[in-house]
Every structure is written in structure tokens, then in C-alpha cells.
Amino acid sequence: MRAGEVLYTDGPFAETKEQMGGLNLLECADREEALRVAATHPWAAIGMIEVRQVIG
């Protein structure tokens, strides 16, 4: 989230020089819902959020 706009990148994922600041596991109906939730997370305004499917 930058200047009120959500920036999406469909891979490649974070490079090894990036550091993970935490982990949030969410249950969402589909990828679109997961992206909407990620865009509203406070970290989206100051860093980056990776969205990955872990089940199914």
C-alpha cells in the first residue's frame, strides 16, 4: 500500500536479503479475499506482505 494504492506483484517472492518480521495465518475463502485482507493490514503501509496458499 503506497499513496493509497495497492501494489501487487505475482512473484518472484521476497529475496533472501529481505527479512521476515512475523507471520500471520489467515483463513480466507479464496485468493482475492486474502489479497483484500493483506491490503488492509497495517504492515502493508510500511513494508511488504507475501500472500501464499498453505492448504489445498
Secondary structure, DSSP 8 states (H G I E B T S, - for coil): -BTTB-----S----TTS----------SSHHHHHHHHHHSGGGGTS---------
